[in-house]
Amino acid sequence: MNRRPLRSCGATAALSVALLLSSCTNGAVDGGAAGAGGVGDPLFPALGNGGYRVSHYGLDLDYDVPTKRLAATAEITADAKQDLRSFQLDLQGLTVSGVRVDGKDASFTRKGHKLTVRPPDGLKKGAKFRTTVTYGGIPQEMTDADGGTEGWVKTADGAFVAGEPAGSMTWFPGNNHPSDKAAYDFRITVPQGYTAVANGELRSKKTARSKTTYVWHNGEPMASYLATATIGEFEVHESRTPDGLPLYVAVEPSLAAESAKPLARLPEILKWASGQFGAYPFSSAGAIVDRTPKRVDWGALETQTKPIYAGAPSTKTVVHETAHQWFGDSVTPKTWQDTWLNEGFATYAEWLWEEREGGESPQEQFDALYDTDKDDKVWHFPPGDPGKPENVTGTPVYERGAMVLQQLRNAVGDKTFFSILKEWPAKYRHANADSEDFITFCQEHTDEDLTDLFDDWLYGEGKPDWEY
């Protein structure tokens, strides 16, 4: 995500949520438990659910743009991690008309954003099961604690769909936490003349009875906050990079001229980023540029394979969101507390790109930040411990996060540092990692004791009083 030139996207959803831990004894599993309504995230304890892991989402969405109504079915394939008499899914708003588990009707209840499902026969640990939820209504966007907007955001010609950190549950039920990544297939039906763009590759596009259905496939694991199903009247450009990677770029027509130059550099940026961070981790790339309501006052989000831009992006923003495909999308934090592993790396990619373009070096950019007053917002909290939800994408996560990396570079030297930039996303490709994983990884690559560096720069309060 990029908070420049506007406010950063997805600080925190202002949720009024009560966790529902079912005490129902329905089901045939002896000793089965209710799956937890949360995964223990230090910043967002009400997000995600325990007792299972999802391997695949099949989302069938029919969106009528004039009435703004969604009719949908979600088919969720998961593995039970314990005996379950019930489990929970995250779904905000919308009306659920039916739930089936492995083809059998299941009872369900709702409280807050939790949909509690009780399979008729219970579930044994190790079982692979399929849950089908039929639902619909007018999706409602979410408001972050700092006043920002996320989720299914209605636009003049469709919907701008972006989900960090919690907004995906405004349009589909699921395990809404970055620690549970899955493959996705989307079937999106819209009125003829509109385009529906999702993650991955477009498999088919068919028009019948004044409606067009787009089928998208995202085969690599993806966190729910990175999913999109953006709908509008777009100019679409399909091409390939010189290396053969498919590109799909959808731009709102009034933004096409302003977006043309930075988007034309996408193949070049992808090649450069691959040289810095290793092989591109996905089977396609692209971008979505949409005109959004004024209340969407943030710049961009790294939706997997197709970053979504709220307005025409700058080249620097395209670099930032492209870097996220490695840092955040492929290597995803275990919890929201470790968002600096996304934003610090993407900001450092901007610094590297600026030097490549003849601007300041990363050290010069570090020095400029370090010279700011001790009360400057860059020092308000340590990037490795944001402390409260509204800080999850605050300035220290970006800028001081990048400063951590520059200090690491100074400590271990360029050869080791640039090896880390490639080997870290290779080791955790399509997986989850946290700050302790990164610290351990770095320490294994050098004889330099990095304890003080990370204690002061990643976790220390206030402005550190030393530099390498």
Secondary structure by P-SEA (a helix, b strand, c coil): cccccccccccccccbbbbbbccccccccccccccccccccccccccccccccccbbbbbbbbbcccccccbbbbbbbbbccccccbbbbbccccccccccccbbbbbcccccbbbbbbcccccccbbbbbbbbcccbbbbbbccccccccccccccccbbbbccccccccccccccccbbbbbbbbbbccccbbbbbccccccccccccbbbbbbbbccccccccccccccccbbbbbbcccbbbbbbbbcccccccaaaaaaaaaaaaaaaaacccccccccccbbbbbccccccccccccccbbbbcccccaaaaaaaaaaacccccccccccccaaaaaaaaaaaaaaaaaaaccccaaaaaaaaaacccccccccccccccccccccccccccaaaaaaaaaaaaaccaaaaaaaacaaaaaaccccccaaaaaaaaaaaccccaaaaaaccccccccccccc
